[in-house]
Amino acid sequence: MSEILATDVAIIGAGPVGLFAVFEAGMLGLKSVVVDALDALGGQCTALYPEKPIYDIPAHPAIDGQTLIDKLEAQAAPFAPYYLLDQQVTHLEPIDGGRFRLKTSKGATVEAGAVIVAAGCGAFGPNRPPLDNLSLYESTKGVQYLVRRREDFRDKKVVIAGGGDSAVDWALSLVEVAESVALVHRRPKFRAAPESLRQLDDLAKAGAVDLVVPYQLDGLQGTYGKLTGVRVATLEGEKKVLPADVLLPFYGLAMTLGPIADWGLGLDEARIAVEQRNCATNIPGVFAVGDIATYPGKLKLILSGFAEAATAAHAAQAHIYPDKLVHFEYSTSRGVPGAA
């Protein structure tokens, strides 16, 4: 029988809002276990834009996604959260005493006094192009769906597929380090910010970026999974091969609530409906924060999620210790354990 992890709060999601919920719970004397389907902390910040700047975090005129996550992890560290990564919460059920039992896809069991769902957009993964032997090239990193570090692409022949902001933004960024960058799209018009398109046009005219339009992906070439070329084709059947070490298809994400949809929570389309005043769901003791939570007037911003995390942590404490009189303290008065 697997070990049962007992904690005050189980936090589902290790993105920025989930990590800040650890801090807020810790400031109230609550221990946290955090579960995330990804194999690293950070949620979409780490998976989708680790090196892209974020401009609406208070006191940071600009901060890249990975640096924000690193700082949030350090902020939560004094409260010793226990992280269960690379696994989903598959079951959530109430048990005696108003507590909850959670089970994960890797067999872990967590018993908690309250649950905070900070799962962002839910379970998500890339929309994969329908190409033969795709999984083989994925396993050798010849096909990748995100950029964690630009340096990984230094001096490589990079082919990017897609017509949205992600495809255009990474073409603009990787041209600074890659040997070559080709951008494949099925039509000449791209769906990206006007300033980004202006820069892309300038780079294309200078020969720094090869705009391969109107083409779409048709096949992969290589030996033993080592990618050497990407075959593209027009709708009329005209084909050619682009030299490539790496293919980056940016066709968006397939997002779903996953197992969360089966827990009996009140849903509003693909979001969890909560009360704005305390982020409570229809199940007492279960709270939802961040992008996965919705209420009238909701703003899907990281800073809104931070405020919701604080609200949910206080509501979770009241659920776990309903008879405990809590004296509200500012962090300037109480301080943080282990802080200088």
Beta strands, then each sheet from edge to edge (+ up, - down):
strand 1: 4-12
strand 2: 32-35
strand 3: 53-54
strand 4: 63-64
strand 5: 82-84
strand 6: 89-94
strand 7: 100-104
strand 8: 109-117
strand 9: 123-126
strand 10: 157-161
strand 11: 180-184
strand 12: 209-212
strand 13: 216-223
strand 14: 226-233
strand 15: 239-243
strand 16: 246-249
strand 17: 253-256
strand 18: 267-268
strand 19: 271-273
strand 20: 286-288
strand 21: 293-294
sheet 1: 5+ 2+ 1+ 8+ 7- 6+
sheet 2: 5+ 2+ 1+ 8+ 20+
sheet 3: 3+ 4-
sheet 4: 9+ 17-
sheet 5: 12+ 11+ 10+ 16+
sheet 6: 13+ 14- 15+
sheet 7: 18+ 19- 21-
end
